[in-house]
Amino acid sequence: MSQSSNDTKLQQLEQTIIDLEVKLAFQEQTIDELNQALSDQQLVISKMQTQMKYVVGKVKNLGESNLADETEETPPPHY
């Protein structure tokens, strides 16, 4: 092989390495962004779970309120 052929192959290999490094950098950035989005979503889910527990508790308390059931109510005097 000639020197120019070796130089060309070396340049191609160097360019391939550079391309791979660029792709790796973008992938690392994407992974970091996805990780942050996942963390943010987990915080939102945790807050929503807490709110849901609160709402479920309130609804259960409404069911256990001191109000009598319609069947237990005496009819009004004008009935």
mmCIF file of the N, C-alpha and C atoms, coordinates in Angstrom:
data_MODEL
# 
_entry.id   MODEL 
# 
loop_
_atom_site.group_PDB 
_atom_site.id 
_atom_site.type_symbol 
_atom_site.label_atom_id 
_atom_site.label_alt_id 
_atom_site.label_comp_id 
_atom_site.label_asym_id 
_atom_site.label_entity_id 
_atom_site.label_seq_id 
_atom_site.pdbx_PDB_ins_code 
_atom_site.Cartn_x 
_atom_site.Cartn_y 
_atom_site.Cartn_z 
_atom_site.occupancy 
_atom_site.B_iso_or_equiv 
_atom_site.pdbx_formal_charge 
_atom_site.auth_seq_id 
_atom_site.auth_comp_id 
_atom_site.auth_asym_id 
_atom_site.auth_atom_id 
_atom_site.pdbx_PDB_model_num 
ATOM 1   N N  . MET A 1 1  ? 0.834   -1.193 0.000  1.00 0.00 ? 1  MET A N  1 
ATOM 2   C CA . MET A 1 1  ? 0.000   0.000  0.000  1.00 0.00 ? 1  MET A CA 1 
ATOM 3   C C  . MET A 1 1  ? 0.870   1.245  0.000  1.00 0.00 ? 1  MET A C  1 
ATOM 4   N N  . SER A 1 2  ? 0.374   2.229  -0.605 1.00 0.00 ? 2  SER A N  1 
ATOM 5   C CA . SER A 1 2  ? 1.136   3.470  -0.690 1.00 0.00 ? 2  SER A CA 1 
ATOM 6   C C  . SER A 1 2  ? 0.892   4.322  0.548  1.00 0.00 ? 2  SER A C  1 
ATOM 7   N N  . GLN A 1 3  ? 1.737   5.275  0.719  1.00 0.00 ? 3  GLN A N  1 
ATOM 8   C CA . GLN A 1 3  ? 1.629   6.185  1.863  1.00 0.00 ? 3  GLN A CA 1 
ATOM 9   C C  . GLN A 1 3  ? 0.335   6.977  1.818  1.00 0.00 ? 3  GLN A C  1 
ATOM 10  N N  . SER A 1 4  ? -0.062  7.431  0.639  1.00 0.00 ? 4  SER A N  1 
ATOM 11  C CA . SER A 1 4  ? -1.291  8.225  0.519  1.00 0.00 ? 4  SER A CA 1 
ATOM 12  C C  . SER A 1 4  ? -2.519  7.379  0.832  1.00 0.00 ? 4  SER A C  1 
ATOM 13  N N  . SER A 1 5  ? -2.472  6.104  0.472  1.00 0.00 ? 5  SER A N  1 
ATOM 14  C CA . SER A 1 5  ? -3.585  5.205  0.788  1.00 0.00 ? 5  SER A CA 1 
ATOM 15  C C  . SER A 1 5  ? -3.692  4.997  2.294  1.00 0.00 ? 5  SER A C  1 
ATOM 16  N N  . ASN A 1 6  ? -2.561  4.843  2.949  1.00 0.00 ? 6  ASN A N  1 
ATOM 17  C CA . ASN A 1 6  ? -2.547  4.700  4.410  1.00 0.00 ? 6  ASN A CA 1 
ATOM 18  C C  . ASN A 1 6  ? -3.040  5.970  5.087  1.00 0.00 ? 6  ASN A C  1 
ATOM 19  N N  . ASP A 1 7  ? -2.614  7.110  4.561  1.00 0.00 ? 7  ASP A N  1 
ATOM 20  C CA . ASP A 1 7  ? -3.054  8.391  5.119  1.00 0.00 ? 7  ASP A CA 1 
ATOM 21  C C  . ASP A 1 7  ? -4.562  8.558  4.978  1.00 0.00 ? 7  ASP A C  1 
ATOM 22  N N  . THR A 1 8  ? -5.086  8.140  3.829  1.00 0.00 ? 8  THR A N  1 
ATOM 23  C CA . THR A 1 8  ? -6.528  8.247  3.596  1.00 0.00 ? 8  THR A CA 1 
ATOM 24  C C  . THR A 1 8  ? -7.298  7.360  4.567  1.00 0.00 ? 8  THR A C  1 
ATOM 25  N N  . LYS A 1 9  ? -6.815  6.129  4.759  1.00 0.00 ? 9  LYS A N  1 
ATOM 26  C CA . LYS A 1 9  ? -7.485  5.216  5.695  1.00 0.00 ? 9  LYS A CA 1 
ATOM 27  C C  . LYS A 1 9  ? -7.399  5.749  7.125  1.00 0.00 ? 9  LYS A C  1 
ATOM 28  N N  . LEU A 1 10 ? -6.254  6.310  7.467  1.00 0.00 ? 10 LEU A N  1 
ATOM 29  C CA . LEU A 1 10 ? -6.083  6.879  8.801  1.00 0.00 ? 10 LEU A CA 1 
ATOM 30  C C  . LEU A 1 10 ? -7.041  8.046  9.012  1.00 0.00 ? 10 LEU A C  1 
ATOM 31  N N  . GLN A 1 11 ? -7.186  8.887  8.011  1.00 0.00 ? 11 GLN A N  1 
ATOM 32  C CA . GLN A 1 11 ? -8.114  10.021 8.106  1.00 0.00 ? 11 GLN A CA 1 
ATOM 33  C C  . GLN A 1 11 ? -9.557  9.531  8.230  1.00 0.00 ? 11 GLN A C  1 
ATOM 34  N N  . GLN A 1 12 ? -9.881  8.471  7.498  1.00 0.00 ? 12 GLN A N  1 
ATOM 35  C CA . GLN A 1 12 ? -11.234 7.909  7.586  1.00 0.00 ? 12 GLN A CA 1 
ATOM 36  C C  . GLN A 1 12 ? -11.500 7.353  8.984  1.00 0.00 ? 12 GLN A C  1 
ATOM 37  N N  . LEU A 1 13 ? -10.507 6.660  9.533  1.00 0.00 ? 13 LEU A N  1 
ATOM 38  C CA . LEU A 1 13 ? -10.654 6.119  10.884 1.00 0.00 ? 13 LEU A CA 1 
ATOM 39  C C  . LEU A 1 13 ? -10.791 7.240  11.914 1.00 0.00 ? 13 LEU A C  1 
ATOM 40  N N  . GLU A 1 14 ? -9.987  8.279  11.751 1.00 0.00 ? 14 GLU A N  1 
ATOM 41  C CA . GLU A 1 14 ? -10.075 9.418  12.662 1.00 0.00 ? 14 GLU A CA 1 
ATOM 42  C C  . GLU A 1 14 ? -11.446 10.081 12.566 1.00 0.00 ? 14 GLU A C  1 
ATOM 43  N N  . GLN A 1 15 ? -11.953 10.218 11.348 1.00 0.00 ? 15 GLN A N  1 
ATOM 44  C CA . GLN A 1 15 ? -13.273 10.825 11.171 1.00 0.00 ? 15 GLN A CA 1 
ATOM 45  C C  . GLN A 1 15 ? -14.356 9.938  11.778 1.00 0.00 ? 15 GLN A C  1 
ATOM 46  N N  . THR A 1 16 ? -14.206 8.629  11.622 1.00 0.00 ? 16 THR A N  1 
ATOM 47  C CA . THR A 1 16 ? -15.165 7.694  12.218 1.00 0.00 ? 16 THR A CA 1 
ATOM 48  C C  . THR A 1 16 ? -15.157 7.825  13.734 1.00 0.00 ? 16 THR A C  1 
ATOM 49  N N  . ILE A 1 17 ? -13.978 7.939  14.315 1.00 0.00 ? 17 ILE A N  1 
ATOM 50  C CA . ILE A 1 17 ? -13.870 8.105  15.772 1.00 0.00 ? 17 ILE A CA 1 
ATOM 51  C C  . ILE A 1 17 ? -14.513 9.415  16.203 1.00 0.00 ? 17 ILE A C  1 
ATOM 52  N N  . ILE A 1 18 ? -14.262 10.476 15.470 1.00 0.00 ? 18 ILE A N  1 
ATOM 53  C CA . ILE A 1 18 ? -14.864 11.778 15.793 1.00 0.00 ? 18 ILE A CA 1 
ATOM 54  C C  . ILE A 1 18 ? -16.384 11.690 15.712 1.00 0.00 ? 18 ILE A C  1 
ATOM 55  N N  . ASP A 1 19 ? -16.888 11.047 14.654 1.00 0.00 ? 19 ASP A N  1 
ATOM 56  C CA . ASP A 1 19 ? -18.342 10.895 14.507 1.00 0.00 ? 19 ASP A CA 1 
ATOM 57  C C  . ASP A 1 19 ? -18.933 10.114 15.675 1.00 0.00 ? 19 ASP A C  1 
ATOM 58  N N  . LEU A 1 20 ? -18.253 9.049  16.075 1.00 0.00 ? 20 LEU A N  1 
ATOM 59  C CA . LEU A 1 20 ? -18.739 8.245  17.205 1.00 0.00 ? 20 LEU A CA 1 
ATOM 60  C C  . LEU A 1 20 ? -18.720 9.046  18.508 1.00 0.00 ? 20 LEU A C  1 
ATOM 61  N N  . GLU A 1 21 ? -17.681 9.854  18.695 1.00 0.00 ? 21 GLU A N  1 
ATOM 62  C CA . GLU A 1 21 ? -17.604 10.686 19.895 1.00 0.00 ? 21 GLU A CA 1 
ATOM 63  C C  . GLU A 1 21 ? -18.726 11.719 19.922 1.00 0.00 ? 21 GLU A C  1 
ATOM 64  N N  . VAL A 1 22 ? -19.042 12.280 18.764 1.00 0.00 ? 22 VAL A N  1 
ATOM 65  C CA . VAL A 1 22 ? -20.139 13.257 18.684 1.00 0.00 ? 22 VAL A CA 1 
ATOM 66  C C  . VAL A 1 22 ? -21.463 12.573 19.014 1.00 0.00 ? 22 VAL A C  1 
ATOM 67  N N  . LYS A 1 23 ? -21.685 11.392 18.433 1.00 0.00 ? 23 LYS A N  1 
ATOM 68  C CA . LYS A 1 23 ? -22.921 10.650 18.715 1.00 0.00 ? 23 LYS A CA 1 
ATOM 69  C C  . LYS A 1 23 ? -23.020 10.306 20.196 1.00 0.00 ? 23 LYS A C  1 
ATOM 70  N N  . LEU A 1 24 ? -21.902 9.890  20.776 1.00 0.00 ? 24 LEU A N  1 
ATOM 71  C CA . LEU A 1 24 ? -21.884 9.552  22.195 1.00 0.00 ? 24 LEU A CA 1 
ATOM 72  C C  . LEU A 1 24 ? -22.229 10.769 23.048 1.00 0.00 ? 24 LEU A C  1 
ATOM 73  N N  . ALA A 1 25 ? -21.687 11.920 22.693 1.00 0.00 ? 25 ALA A N  1 
ATOM 74  C CA . ALA A 1 25 ? -21.974 13.140 23.452 1.00 0.00 ? 25 ALA A CA 1 
ATOM 75  C C  . ALA A 1 25 ? -23.459 13.477 23.388 1.00 0.00 ? 25 ALA A C  1 
ATOM 76  N N  . PHE A 1 26 ? -24.057 13.363 22.201 1.00 0.00 ? 26 PHE A N  1 
ATOM 77  C CA . PHE A 1 26 ? -25.489 13.637 22.071 1.00 0.00 ? 26 PHE A CA 1 
ATOM 78  C C  . PHE A 1 26 ? -26.315 12.617 22.851 1.00 0.00 ? 26 PHE A C  1 
ATOM 79  N N  . GLN A 1 27 ? -25.894 11.359 22.826 1.00 0.00 ? 27 GLN A N  1 
ATOM 80  C CA . GLN A 1 27 ? -26.622 10.332 23.574 1.00 0.00 ? 27 GLN A CA 1 
ATOM 81  C C  . GLN A 1 27 ? -26.538 10.589 25.075 1.00 0.00 ? 27 GLN A C  1 
ATOM 82  N N  . GLU A 1 28 ? -25.374 10.987 25.550 1.00 0.00 ? 28 GLU A N  1 
ATOM 83  C CA . GLU A 1 28 ? -25.226 11.303 26.969 1.00 0.00 ? 28 GLU A CA 1 
ATOM 84  C C  . GLU A 1 28 ? -26.120 12.474 27.357 1.00 0.00 ? 28 GLU A C  1 
ATOM 85  N N  . GLN A 1 29 ? -26.171 13.483 26.502 1.00 0.00 ? 29 GLN A N  1 
ATOM 86  C CA . GLN A 1 29 ? -27.036 14.635 26.774 1.00 0.00 ? 29 GLN A CA 1 
ATOM 87  C C  . GLN A 1 29 ? -28.499 14.204 26.797 1.00 0.00 ? 29 GLN A C  1 
ATOM 88  N N  . THR A 1 30 ? -28.896 13.373 25.845 1.00 0.00 ? 30 THR A N  1 
ATOM 89  C CA . THR A 1 30 ? -30.277 12.894 25.785 1.00 0.00 ? 30 THR A CA 1 
ATOM 90  C C  . THR A 1 30 ? -30.619 12.071 27.021 1.00 0.00 ? 30 THR A C  1 
ATOM 91  N N  . ILE A 1 31 ? -29.708 11.218 27.445 1.00 0.00 ? 31 ILE A N  1 
ATOM 92  C CA . ILE A 1 31 ? -29.939 10.410 28.645 1.00 0.00 ? 31 ILE A CA 1 
ATOM 93  C C  . ILE A 1 31 ? -30.096 11.310 29.864 1.00 0.00 ? 31 ILE A C  1 
ATOM 94  N N  . ASP A 1 32 ? -29.261 12.331 29.979 1.00 0.00 ? 32 ASP A N  1 
ATOM 95  C CA . ASP A 1 32 ? -29.377 13.270 31.101 1.00 0.00 ? 32 ASP A CA 1 
ATOM 96  C C  . ASP A 1 32 ? -30.725 13.985 31.085 1.00 0.00 ? 32 ASP A C  1 
ATOM 97  N N  . GLU A 1 33 ? -31.164 14.411 29.899 1.00 0.00 ? 33 GLU A N  1 
ATOM 98  C CA . GLU A 1 33 ? -32.454 15.099 29.788 1.00 0.00 ? 33 GLU A CA 1 
ATOM 99  C C  . GLU A 1 33 ? -33.609 14.161 30.124 1.00 0.00 ? 33 GLU A C  1 
ATOM 100 N N  . LEU A 1 34 ? -33.539 12.926 29.650 1.00 0.00 ? 34 LEU A N  1 
ATOM 101 C CA . LEU A 1 34 ? -34.591 11.951 29.960 1.00 0.00 ? 34 LEU A CA 1 
ATOM 102 C C  . LEU A 1 34 ? -34.607 11.621 31.450 1.00 0.00 ? 34 LEU A C  1 
ATOM 103 N N  . ASN A 1 35 ? -33.434 11.523 32.047 1.00 0.00 ? 35 ASN A N  1 
ATOM 104 C CA . ASN A 1 35 ? -33.347 11.257 33.478 1.00 0.00 ? 35 ASN A CA 1 
ATOM 105 C C  . ASN A 1 35 ? -33.984 12.393 34.277 1.00 0.00 ? 35 ASN A C  1 
ATOM 106 N N  . GLN A 1 36 ? -33.730 13.624 33.872 1.00 0.00 ? 36 GLN A N  1 
ATOM 107 C CA . GLN A 1 36 ? -34.328 14.772 34.555 1.00 0.00 ? 36 GLN A CA 1 
ATOM 108 C C  . GLN A 1 36 ? -35.840 14.772 34.387 1.00 0.00 ? 36 GLN A C  1 
ATOM 109 N N  . ALA A 1 37 ? -36.307 14.479 33.179 1.00 0.00 ? 37 ALA A N  1 
ATOM 110 C CA . ALA A 1 37 ? -37.751 14.426 32.934 1.00 0.00 ? 37 ALA A CA 1 
ATOM 111 C C  . ALA A 1 37 ? -38.390 13.332 33.772 1.00 0.00 ? 37 ALA A C  1 
ATOM 112 N N  . LEU A 1 38 ? -37.733 12.193 33.877 1.00 0.00 ? 38 LEU A N  1 
ATOM 113 C CA . LEU A 1 38 ? -38.260 11.093 34.681 1.00 0.00 ? 38 LEU A CA 1 
ATOM 114 C C  . LEU A 1 38 ? -38.326 11.476 36.155 1.00 0.00 ? 38 LEU A C  1 
ATOM 115 N N  . SER A 1 39 ? -37.296 12.147 36.641 1.00 0.00 ? 39 SER A N  1 
ATOM 116 C CA . SER A 1 39 ? -37.292 12.601 38.036 1.00 0.00 ? 39 SER A CA 1 
ATOM 117 C C  . SER A 1 39 ? -38.418 13.600 38.289 1.00 0.00 ? 39 SER A C  1 
ATOM 118 N N  . ASP A 1 40 ? -38.595 14.537 37.362 1.00 0.00 ? 40 ASP A N  1 
ATOM 119 C CA . ASP A 1 40 ? -39.672 15.522 37.496 1.00 0.00 ? 40 ASP A CA 1 
ATOM 120 C C  . ASP A 1 40 ? -41.035 14.839 37.510 1.00 0.00 ? 40 ASP A C  1 
ATOM 121 N N  . GLN A 1 41 ? -41.220 13.871 36.622 1.00 0.00 ? 41 GLN A N  1 
ATOM 122 C CA . GLN A 1 41 ? -42.498 13.160 36.558 1.00 0.00 ? 41 GLN A CA 1 
ATOM 123 C C  . GLN A 1 41 ? -42.742 12.365 37.832 1.00 0.00 ? 41 GLN A C  1 
ATOM 124 N N  . GLN A 1 42 ? -41.698 11.783 38.405 1.00 0.00 ? 42 GLN A N  1 
ATOM 125 C CA . GLN A 1 42 ? -41.861 11.021 39.638 1.00 0.00 ? 42 GLN A CA 1 
ATOM 126 C C  . GLN A 1 42 ? -42.301 11.933 40.779 1.00 0.00 ? 42 GLN A C  1 
ATOM 127 N N  . LEU A 1 43 ? -41.766 13.147 40.819 1.00 0.00 ? 43 LEU A N  1 
ATOM 128 C CA . LEU A 1 43 ? -42.201 14.101 41.838 1.00 0.00 ? 43 LEU A CA 1 
ATOM 129 C C  . LEU A 1 43 ? -43.675 14.450 41.661 1.00 0.00 ? 43 LEU A C  1 
ATOM 130 N N  . VAL A 1 44 ? -44.089 14.671 40.422 1.00 0.00 ? 44 VAL A N  1 
ATOM 131 C CA . VAL A 1 44 ? -45.494 14.983 40.141 1.00 0.00 ? 44 VAL A CA 1 
ATOM 132 C C  . VAL A 1 44 ? -46.381 13.811 40.548 1.00 0.00 ? 44 VAL A C  1 
ATOM 133 N N  . ILE A 1 45 ? -45.961 12.601 40.218 1.00 0.00 ? 45 ILE A N  1 
ATOM 134 C CA . ILE A 1 45 ? -46.751 11.413 40.571 1.00 0.00 ? 45 ILE A CA 1 
ATOM 135 C C  . ILE A 1 45 ? -46.870 11.288 42.083 1.00 0.00 ? 45 ILE A C  1 
ATOM 136 N N  . SER A 1 46 ? -45.789 11.522 42.792 1.00 0.00 ? 46 SER A N  1 
ATOM 137 C CA . SER A 1 46 ? -45.823 11.431 44.255 1.00 0.00 ? 46 SER A CA 1 
ATOM 138 C C  . SER A 1 46 ? -46.792 12.453 44.846 1.00 0.00 ? 46 SER A C  1 
ATOM 139 N N  . LYS A 1 47 ? -46.754 13.681 44.325 1.00 0.00 ? 47 LYS A N  1 
ATOM 140 C CA . LYS A 1 47 ? -47.680 14.710 44.803 1.00 0.00 ? 47 LYS A CA 1 
ATOM 141 C C  . LYS A 1 47 ? -49.120 14.326 44.497 1.00 0.00 ? 47 LYS A C  1 
ATOM 142 N N  . MET A 1 48 ? -49.348 13.782 43.301 1.00 0.00 ? 48 MET A N  1 
ATOM 143 C CA . MET A 1 48 ? -50.706 13.383 42.925 1.00 0.00 ? 48 MET A CA 1 
ATOM 144 C C  . MET A 1 48 ? -51.202 12.227 43.797 1.00 0.00 ? 48 MET A C  1 
ATOM 145 N N  . GLN A 1 49 ? -50.315 11.303 44.156 1.00 0.00 ? 49 GLN A N  1 
ATOM 146 C CA . GLN A 1 49 ? -50.705 10.205 45.032 1.00 0.00 ? 49 GLN A CA 1 
ATOM 147 C C  . GLN A 1 49 ? -51.111 10.735 46.406 1.00 0.00 ? 49 GLN A C  1 
ATOM 148 N N  . THR A 1 50 ? -50.349 11.697 46.907 1.00 0.00 ? 50 THR A N  1 
ATOM 149 C CA . THR A 1 50 ? -50.685 12.299 48.197 1.00 0.00 ? 50 THR A CA 1 
ATOM 150 C C  . THR A 1 50 ? -52.033 13.007 48.120 1.00 0.00 ? 50 THR A C  1 
ATOM 151 N N  . GLN A 1 51 ? -52.252 13.751 47.053 1.00 0.00 ? 51 GLN A N  1 
ATOM 152 C CA . GLN A 1 51 ? -53.529 14.441 46.878 1.00 0.00 ? 51 GLN A CA 1 
ATOM 153 C C  . GLN A 1 51 ? -54.675 13.450 46.739 1.00 0.00 ? 51 GLN A C  1 
ATOM 154 N N  . MET A 1 52 ? -54.442 12.358 46.032 1.00 0.00 ? 52 MET A N  1 
ATOM 155 C CA . MET A 1 52 ? -55.482 11.353 45.844 1.00 0.00 ? 52 MET A CA 1 
ATOM 156 C C  . MET A 1 52 ? -55.852 10.700 47.176 1.00 0.00 ? 52 MET A C  1 
ATOM 157 N N  . LYS A 1 53 ? -54.848 10.417 48.000 1.00 0.00 ? 53 LYS A N  1 
ATOM 158 C CA . LYS A 1 53 ? -55.131 9.849  49.323 1.00 0.00 ? 53 LYS A CA 1 
ATOM 159 C C  . LYS A 1 53 ? -55.988 10.814 50.139 1.00 0.00 ? 53 LYS A C  1 
ATOM 160 N N  . TYR A 1 54 ? -55.669 12.097 50.045 1.00 0.00 ? 54 TYR A N  1 
ATOM 161 C CA . TYR A 1 54 ? -56.431 13.109 50.772 1.00 0.00 ? 54 TYR A CA 1 
ATOM 162 C C  . TYR A 1 54 ? -57.878 13.135 50.288 1.00 0.00 ? 54 TYR A C  1 
ATOM 163 N N  . VAL A 1 55 ? -58.071 13.127 48.967 1.00 0.00 ? 55 VAL A N  1 
ATOM 164 C CA . VAL A 1 55 ? -59.419 13.175 48.395 1.00 0.00 ? 55 VAL A CA 1 
ATOM 165 C C  . VAL A 1 55 ? -60.197 11.917 48.767 1.00 0.00 ? 55 VAL A C  1 
ATOM 166 N N  . VAL A 1 56 ? -59.560 10.761 48.693 1.00 0.00 ? 56 VAL A N  1 
ATOM 167 C CA . VAL A 1 56 ? -60.235 9.510  49.059 1.00 0.00 ? 56 VAL A CA 1 
ATOM 168 C C  . VAL A 1 56 ? -60.644 9.554  50.524 1.00 0.00 ? 56 VAL A C  1 
ATOM 169 N N  . GLY A 1 57 ? -59.786 10.077 51.370 1.00 0.00 ? 57 GLY A N  1 
ATOM 170 C CA . GLY A 1 57 ? -60.136 10.215 52.784 1.00 0.00 ? 57 GLY A CA 1 
ATOM 171 C C  . GLY A 1 57 ? -61.327 11.128 52.986 1.00 0.00 ? 57 GLY A C  1 
ATOM 172 N N  . LYS A 1 58 ? -61.345 12.233 52.256 1.00 0.00 ? 58 LYS A N  1 
ATOM 173 C CA . LYS A 1 58 ? -62.482 13.158 52.356 1.00 0.00 ? 58 LYS A CA 1 
ATOM 174 C C  . LYS A 1 58 ? -63.770 12.484 51.896 1.00 0.00 ? 58 LYS A C  1 
ATOM 175 N N  . VAL A 1 59 ? -63.720 11.741 50.803 1.00 0.00 ? 59 VAL A N  1 
ATOM 176 C CA . VAL A 1 59 ? -64.912 11.068 50.287 1.00 0.00 ? 59 VAL A CA 1 
ATOM 177 C C  . VAL A 1 59 ? -65.395 10.020 51.284 1.00 0.00 ? 59 VAL A C  1 
ATOM 178 N N  . LYS A 1 60 ? -64.475 9.293  51.890 1.00 0.00 ? 60 LYS A N  1 
ATOM 179 C CA . LYS A 1 60 ? -64.862 8.298  52.897 1.00 0.00 ? 60 LYS A CA 1 
ATOM 180 C C  . LYS A 1 60 ? -65.527 8.981  54.086 1.00 0.00 ? 60 LYS A C  1 
ATOM 181 N N  . ASN A 1 61 ? -64.994 10.124 54.480 1.00 0.00 ? 61 ASN A N  1 
ATOM 182 C CA . ASN A 1 61 ? -65.587 10.861 55.599 1.00 0.00 ? 61 ASN A CA 1 
ATOM 183 C C  . ASN A 1 61 ? -66.978 11.365 55.255 1.00 0.00 ? 61 ASN A C  1 
ATOM 184 N N  . LEU A 1 62 ? -67.198 11.725 54.005 1.00 0.00 ? 62 LEU A N  1 
ATOM 185 C CA . LEU A 1 62 ? -68.533 12.145 53.592 1.00 0.00 ? 62 LEU A CA 1 
ATOM 186 C C  . LEU A 1 62 ? -69.514 10.996 53.730 1.00 0.00 ? 62 LEU A C  1 
ATOM 187 N N  . GLY A 1 63 ? -69.073 9.793  53.406 1.00 0.00 ? 63 GLY A N  1 
ATOM 188 C CA . GLY A 1 63 ? -69.926 8.617  53.528 1.00 0.00 ? 63 GLY A CA 1 
ATOM 189 C C  . GLY A 1 63 ? -70.238 8.297  54.977 1.00 0.00 ? 63 GLY A C  1 
ATOM 190 N N  . GLU A 1 64 ? -69.367 8.685  55.876 1.00 0.00 ? 64 GLU A N  1 
ATOM 191 C CA . GLU A 1 64 ? -69.561 8.416  57.297 1.00 0.00 ? 64 GLU A CA 1 
ATOM 192 C C  . GLU A 1 64 ? -70.091 9.640  58.041 1.00 0.00 ? 64 GLU A C  1 
ATOM 193 N N  . SER A 1 65 ? -70.667 10.574 57.340 1.00 0.00 ? 65 SER A N  1 
ATOM 194 C CA . SER A 1 65 ? -71.128 11.806 57.977 1.00 0.00 ? 65 SER A CA 1 
ATOM 195 C C  . SER A 1 65 ? -72.318 11.524 58.886 1.00 0.00 ? 65 SER A C  1 
ATOM 196 N N  . ASN A 1 66 ? -72.677 12.512 59.658 1.00 0.00 ? 66 ASN A N  1 
ATOM 197 C CA . ASN A 1 66 ? -73.768 12.384 60.620 1.00 0.00 ? 66 ASN A CA 1 
ATOM 198 C C  . ASN A 1 66 ? -75.144 12.515 59.984 1.00 0.00 ? 66 ASN A C  1 
ATOM 199 N N  . LEU A 1 67 ? -75.201 12.732 58.706 1.00 0.00 ? 67 LEU A N  1 
ATOM 200 C CA . LEU A 1 67 ? -76.490 12.851 58.036 1.00 0.00 ? 67 LEU A CA 1 
ATOM 201 C C  . LEU A 1 67 ? -77.151 11.482 57.952 1.00 0.00 ? 67 LEU A C  1 
ATOM 202 N N  . ALA A 1 68 ? -78.433 11.454 58.209 1.00 0.00 ? 68 ALA A N  1 
ATOM 203 C CA . ALA A 1 68 ? -79.169 10.194 58.134 1.00 0.00 ? 68 ALA A CA 1 
ATOM 204 C C  . ALA A 1 68 ? -79.444 9.845  56.682 1.00 0.00 ? 68 ALA A C  1 
ATOM 205 N N  . ASP A 1 69 ? -79.596 8.573  56.428 1.00 0.00 ? 69 ASP A N  1 
ATOM 206 C CA . ASP A 1 69 ? -79.941 8.098  55.101 1.00 0.00 ? 69 ASP A CA 1 
ATOM 207 C C  . ASP A 1 69 ? -81.366 8.530  54.777 1.00 0.00 ? 69 ASP A C  1 
ATOM 208 N N  . GLU A 1 70 ? -81.707 8.670  53.500 1.00 0.00 ? 70 GLU A N  1 
ATOM 209 C CA . GLU A 1 70 ? -83.060 9.094  53.103 1.00 0.00 ? 70 GLU A CA 1 
ATOM 210 C C  . GLU A 1 70 ? -84.121 8.158  53.663 1.00 0.00 ? 70 GLU A C  1 
ATOM 211 N N  . THR A 1 71 ? -83.833 6.896  53.708 1.00 0.00 ? 71 THR A N  1 
ATOM 212 C CA . THR A 1 71 ? -84.825 5.923  54.209 1.00 0.00 ? 71 THR A CA 1 
ATOM 213 C C  . THR A 1 71 ? -85.026 6.067  55.710 1.00 0.00 ? 71 THR A C  1 
ATOM 214 N N  . GLU A 1 72 ? -84.063 6.609  56.411 1.00 0.00 ? 72 GLU A N  1 
ATOM 215 C CA . GLU A 1 72 ? -84.177 6.789  57.857 1.00 0.00 ? 72 GLU A CA 1 
ATOM 216 C C  . GLU A 1 72 ? -84.801 8.130  58.231 1.00 0.00 ? 72 GLU A C  1 
ATOM 217 N N  . GLU A 1 73 ? -84.904 9.029  57.294 1.00 0.00 ? 73 GLU A N  1 
ATOM 218 C CA . GLU A 1 73 ? -85.469 10.354 57.556 1.00 0.00 ? 73 GLU A CA 1 
ATOM 219 C C  . GLU A 1 73 ? -86.981 10.252 57.720 1.00 0.00 ? 73 GLU A C  1 
ATOM 220 N N  . THR A 1 74 ? -87.488 10.992 58.662 1.00 0.00 ? 74 THR A N  1 
ATOM 221 C CA . THR A 1 74 ? -88.950 11.075 58.790 1.00 0.00 ? 74 THR A CA 1 
ATOM 222 C C  . THR A 1 74 ? -89.460 12.053 57.757 1.00 0.00 ? 74 THR A C  1 
ATOM 223 N N  . PRO A 1 75 ? -90.612 11.794 57.188 1.00 0.00 ? 75 PRO A N  1 
ATOM 224 C CA . PRO A 1 75 ? -91.128 12.716 56.175 1.00 0.00 ? 75 PRO A CA 1 
ATOM 225 C C  . PRO A 1 75 ? -91.452 14.073 56.798 1.00 0.00 ? 75 PRO A C  1 
ATOM 226 N N  . PRO A 1 76 ? -91.345 15.126 56.030 1.00 0.00 ? 76 PRO A N  1 
ATOM 227 C CA . PRO A 1 76 ? -91.672 16.454 56.553 1.00 0.00 ? 76 PRO A CA 1 
ATOM 228 C C  . PRO A 1 76 ? -93.155 16.532 56.920 1.00 0.00 ? 76 PRO A C  1 
ATOM 229 N N  . PRO A 1 77 ? -93.521 17.478 57.791 1.00 0.00 ? 77 PRO A N  1 
ATOM 230 C CA . PRO A 1 77 ? -94.904 17.566 58.277 1.00 0.00 ? 77 PRO A CA 1 
ATOM 231 C C  . PRO A 1 77 ? -95.927 17.790 57.166 1.00 0.00 ? 77 PRO A C  1 
ATOM 232 N N  . HIS A 1 78 ? -95.576 18.449 56.112 1.00 0.00 ? 78 HIS A N  1 
ATOM 233 C CA . HIS A 1 78 ? -96.549 18.732 55.055 1.00 0.00 ? 78 HIS A CA 1 
ATOM 234 C C  . HIS A 1 78 ? -96.693 17.563 54.089 1.00 0.00 ? 78 HIS A C  1 
ATOM 235 N N  . TYR A 1 79 ? -96.048 16.457 54.318 1.00 0.00 ? 79 TYR A N  1 
ATOM 236 C CA . TYR A 1 79 ? -96.057 15.337 53.395 1.00 0.00 ? 79 TYR A CA 1 
ATOM 237 C C  . TYR A 1 79 ? -97.328 14.598 53.470 1.00 0.00 ? 79 TYR A C  1 
# 
